[in-house]
Amino acid sequence: MNKKIILIVGGTGSFGSSVVKRLLEKKNNYSEIRIFSRDEKKQDDFRRTLNTKKVKFFLGDVRDLGSVMNACQDVDYIFHAAALKQVPSCEFYPMEAIKTNVIGTSNVITAASRNGVKKVVFLSTDKAVYPINTMGMTKALMEKIVISKSLHKNTKTIFCITRYGNVMGSRGSVIPLMINQIRSNKPISLTNPKMTRFMMSMDEALDLVDYALKNARNGEIFIKKSVSCSIGELIIALKKIYKKPNHPINEIGYRHGEKQHECLMSFEERKKSEDKGDFYVIKPDIRDLNYDKFYLKGNTQNKDSTDYTSENTTKISGKNLIKKINSTFSNFE
């Protein structure tokens, strides 16, 4: 992949900024890295931070096909990370989530196909599995749109999906919120101590998209195996890190649109998945567009499987959890 052009759609967010820094460390892999986003302030800040001519900034909105088309010219690979991600925002403004997460995805697919992009990696979320909130529903629909494109043979572009659990330190994730509450001497907000969440570092998230970029075939969903912890154990670990064993807790109960345990792969998906060591790959149903095959033929393989959730994956606590937190947040005060 030497001397290629890569585009990060939504490139000023947590993922985008991290993947750009990793790409810059791999010298000579790309002749140009493009960042497409609608926030000119973030772009200007990031431009000054990077201070390199190798990174080009494209101002535009993923909802606007024209601006996406412009950014995709001569591009070889795309990471699509633009999305409305916060659950409350999507609950209050569902049509805005549809415009960005669904229509925006369709625009990227169209622009990539028309510009002859080789491969596009779309970023999804565990909330797309058995979705109970608008954010999860729009991400699930995003996945369906990407997979449906693999049924059509009128493009040479490969479209694939990476599905994440909680990325530690990313915008809107739980650990920065709790750290801020501890530093501000405010009570830690506790939903339910037995609630579990996947704990993936940003490096692990980048490993996932890198693996997908190198190995994906059309319509595949990639999942990285991830450890998890309970919210109760997470609070205990943060108290130990900050040496505040008696820091107060405010038990607020379940928030709207929140699950007890997150799910990265459904029972049905696991039946058609392949175990790749550190990763799972969910294969798409790409027989063809003959509707009779969907009504008259099914999968006769009786493969035992379960959901892959934050409850039944490997759990960490105590010293192992503290070590993982410290590896992600290196500047505790």
C-alpha positions in Angstrom: 0.0 0.0 0.0 2.9 2.4 -0.7 2.2 5.8 -2.1 -1.5 5.5 -1.6 -4.1 8.2 -0.5 -6.2 7.4 2.5 -9.3 9.5 3.6 -10.6 9.6 7.2 -14.2 10.7 7.2 -14.9 12.3 10.6 -11.1 12.6 11.0 -11.0 15.1 13.9 -12.7 12.9 16.4 -11.1 10.5 18.9 -10.6 7.7 16.4 -9.6 10.0 13.5 -6.9 11.8 15.4 -5.5 8.6 16.7 -5.4 6.8 13.4 -3.8 9.8 11.7 -1.0 9.8 14.3 -0.5 6.0 13.8 -0.4 6.4 10.0 2.2 9.2 10.2 4.4 6.9 12.3 4.4 4.3 9.4 6.5 6.4 7.1 6.1 6.1 3.3 2.9 4.0 3.5 0.7 6.8 2.2 1.6 9.8 0.0 -1.3 11.7 1.4 -3.7 11.5 4.4 -7.0 13.4 4.0 -9.2 14.4 6.9 -12.8 15.2 6.1 -15.0 16.9 8.7 -17.4 19.8 9.3 -15.7 21.4 12.3 -13.2 24.1 11.1 -12.0 24.8 14.6 -11.0 21.2 15.3 -9.4 21.1 11.8 -7.4 24.2 12.5 -6.3 22.9 15.9 -5.3 19.5 14.5 -3.5 21.1 11.6 -1.3 23.2 14.0 -0.7 20.1 16.2 0.4 17.9 13.3 2.3 20.5 11.4 2.9 18.4 8.3 2.1 18.9 4.6 1.3 15.2 4.3 -2.1 15.7 5.9 -4.7 17.6 3.9 -7.9 18.9 5.4 -11.3 18.9 3.6 -14.1 20.9 5.1 -17.6 19.5 4.5 -20.5 17.5 5.9 -21.0 13.8 5.3 -24.7 14.6 4.8 -23.8 16.5 1.6 -22.9 14.1 -1.3 -21.1 16.8 -3.3 -18.6 17.6 -0.6 -18.0 13.8 0.1 -17.5 13.3 -3.7 -14.9 16.1 -3.7 -12.9 14.6 -0.9 -12.9 11.1 -2.4 -11.2 12.0 -5.7 -8.1 9.9 -6.3 -8.5 8.2 -2.9 -7.5 4.5 -2.5 -8.8 3.7 1.0 -11.4 5.2 3.4 -12.1 5.0 7.1 -15.6 6.2 7.8 -15.8 7.4 11.4 -18.2 10.3 11.1 -21.3 9.7 13.3 -23.6 11.1 15.9 -22.5 8.9 18.8 -23.9 10.2 22.0 -27.0 8.3 23.1 -28.9 11.3 24.6 -28.3 13.5 21.5 -29.6 10.8 19.2 -32.6 10.2 21.5 -33.5 13.9 21.5 -32.9 14.4 17.8 -33.4 11.1 16.0 -33.8 12.7 12.5 -30.3 14.3 12.9 -28.9 10.8 13.7 -30.6 9.4 10.6 -29.1 12.2 8.5 -25.6 11.6 9.7 -25.4 7.9 10.5 -27.6 6.6 7.7 -27.8 9.1 4.9 -24.1 10.0 5.5 -23.1 6.4 5.2 -25.1 6.1 1.9 -23.2 9.2 0.6 -19.8 7.7 1.4 -20.8 4.5 -0.4 -21.9 6.4 -3.5 -18.8 8.6 -3.5 -16.5 5.7 -3.0 -18.1 3.7 -5.8 -18.1 6.5 -8.3 -14.4 7.5 -7.5 -13.1 3.9 -7.7 -12.0 3.7 -4.1 -10.4 0.3 -3.4 -11.8 -0.4 0.1 -13.9 1.4 2.7 -13.9 0.4 6.4 -17.0 1.6 8.3 -16.9 2.0 12.1 -19.9 0.6 14.0 -20.7 -0.1 17.6 -21.9 -2.8 19.9 -25.1 -0.8 20.3 -26.1 -1.9 16.8 -26.7 -5.4 18.1 -30.2 -5.8 19.5 -30.5 -2.0 19.4 -32.7 -0.3 22.0 -31.8 3.4 21.4 -31.8 5.7 18.3 -28.0 5.7 18.1 -27.9 1.9 18.0 -30.8 1.7 15.6 -29.2 4.1 13.1 -25.9 2.3 13.4 -27.6 -1.1 12.8 -29.3 0.4 9.7 -25.9 1.8 8.6 -24.5 -1.8 8.8 -27.5 -3.1 6.7 -26.8 -0.4 4.0 -23.2 -1.4 3.8 -23.9 -5.1 3.6 -26.7 -4.6 1.0 -24.1 -2.9 -1.2 -22.1 -6.2 -1.3 -25.1 -7.8 -3.0 -24.7 -5.5 -6.0 -22.0 -6.3 -8.5 -21.8 -2.8 -10.1 -18.8 -1.6 -8.1 -15.3 -2.9 -7.5 -15.0 -1.2 -4.2 -14.9 -3.5 -1.1 -17.1 -2.3 1.8 -16.6 -3.8 5.3 -17.5 -3.0 8.9 -15.7 -2.9 12.2 -17.8 -3.2 15.3 -16.5 -1.8 18.6 -17.3 -2.0 22.3 -16.4 0.8 24.6 -13.2 2.5 23.5 -11.5 3.7 26.7 -10.8 7.5 26.6 -13.0 8.2 23.5 -15.4 11.1 23.5 -18.5 10.4 25.6 -17.1 7.2 27.2 -17.6 6.4 30.9 -14.0 6.5 32.3 -13.2 10.2 31.4 -16.6 11.2 33.0 -15.7 9.4 36.2 -12.2 10.8 36.3 -13.5 14.3 35.9 -16.0 13.7 38.8 -13.1 12.5 41.0 -10.9 15.4 40.1 -13.7 17.8 40.7 -14.6 16.3 44.1 -18.0 15.4 42.8 -19.8 12.1 43.6 -19.1 9.3 41.0 -22.3 8.6 39.0 -23.1 4.9 39.4 -25.9 3.2 37.3 -25.6 -0.4 38.5 -22.5 -2.0 39.9 -23.2 -5.3 38.1 -23.6 -3.6 34.7 -20.7 -4.6 32.4 -18.9 -2.9 29.6 -16.2 -3.9 27.1 -12.9 -2.3 27.7 -10.9 -1.7 24.5 -7.9 0.6 24.3 -7.5 3.0 21.3 -4.5 0.9 20.2 -6.7 -2.2 20.1 -9.4 -0.3 18.1 -6.7 0.8 15.6 -5.5 -2.8 15.4 -9.1 -3.8 14.4 -9.4 -1.3 11.5 -5.9 -2.2 10.3 -6.8 -5.9 10.3 -10.0 -5.2 8.4 -8.3 -3.0 5.9 -5.8 -5.7 5.1 -8.1 -8.7 5.1 -11.7 -7.7 4.4 -13.9 -9.0 1.7 -17.2 -7.5 0.7 -19.8 -7.2 3.4 -17.8 -8.7 6.2 -18.1 -7.4 9.8 -14.9 -7.5 12.0 -14.9 -7.8 15.8 -11.9 -7.8 18.0 -12.1 -10.0 21.1 -12.2 -7.7 24.1 -12.1 -8.0 27.9 -14.8 -6.4 30.0 -15.4 -5.3 33.6 -18.3 -4.4 35.8 -19.0 -0.8 36.5 -18.6 -1.6 40.2 -15.1 -2.9 39.6 -14.3 0.1 37.4 -15.1 2.5 40.2 -13.1 0.5 42.7 -10.1 0.6 40.4 -10.4 4.4 39.8 -10.6 5.0 43.5 -7.4 3.1 44.0 -5.6 4.9 41.2 -6.5 8.3 42.8 -6.0 7.0 46.3 -9.5 8.1 47.3 -11.1 5.0 48.8 -13.9 7.0 50.4 -14.9 9.1 47.4 -18.7 9.4 47.4 -20.9 7.6 44.9 -24.3 8.8 43.6 -26.4 5.8 42.5 -28.5 7.2 39.7 -29.9 3.9 38.3 -30.3 3.0 34.6 -30.2 5.8 32.1 -32.5 6.0 29.2 -31.5 3.7 26.3 -28.9 1.8 28.4 -28.3 -1.9 28.6 -27.2 -4.1 31.5 -24.6 -5.8 29.2 -23.4 -4.8 25.8 -23.4 -7.3 22.9 -20.8 -7.3 20.1 -22.2 -10.3 18.2 -25.7 -11.8 18.3 -26.6 -15.4 18.6 -27.6 -15.5 14.9 -24.5 -13.7 13.8 -22.2 -16.0 15.7 -23.6 -19.0 13.8 -22.1 -17.6 10.6 -18.9 -16.1 12.1 -15.3 -17.3 11.8 -12.8 -17.3 14.7 -9.6 -15.6 13.5 -7.7 -15.8 16.8 -7.9 -12.2 18.1 -10.8 -11.4 15.9 -14.2 -12.7 14.8 -15.4 -12.2 11.2 -19.1 -12.3 10.4 -19.7 -13.4 6.9 -22.5 -11.8 4.9 -25.3 -13.6 3.0 -24.3 -12.6 -0.5 -26.0 -15.4 -2.5 -27.6 -12.9 -5.0 -30.7 -10.8 -5.4 -33.0 -13.7 -6.1 -35.7 -13.3 -3.5 -36.7 -17.0 -3.7 -33.5 -18.0 -2.0 -34.4 -15.9 1.0 -37.8 -17.5 1.3 -37.1 -21.1 0.2 -33.5 -21.8 1.4 -32.0 -21.4 4.8 -29.0 -22.4 6.8 -29.2 -26.1 7.7 -26.0 -26.1 9.9 -26.9 -26.5 13.5 -23.9 -24.7 14.9 -24.0 -24.2 18.7 -23.5 -20.6 19.6 -24.3 -17.8 22.1 -24.3 -14.0 22.0 -20.9 -12.5 22.5 -21.4 -10.0 25.3 -19.6 -8.0 28.0 -21.1 -10.5 30.4 -19.7 -13.7 28.9 -16.3 -12.5 27.6 -13.1 -12.5 29.7 -13.6 -10.1 32.7 -10.8 -8.2 34.4 -10.7 -6.5 37.8 -8.2 -5.4 40.4 -4.6 -5.0 39.4 -5.3 -6.1 35.8 -8.0 -3.5 35.3 -5.8 -0.8 36.9 -3.0 -1.8 34.6 -5.2 -1.4 31.5 -6.6 1.9 32.7 -3.0 3.2 33.4 -1.9 2.1 29.9 -4.7 4.3 28.4 -4.6 7.3 30.8 -1.0 8.1 31.5 -1.4 11.6 33.1 -3.3 11.0 36.3 -3.2 13.9 38.7 
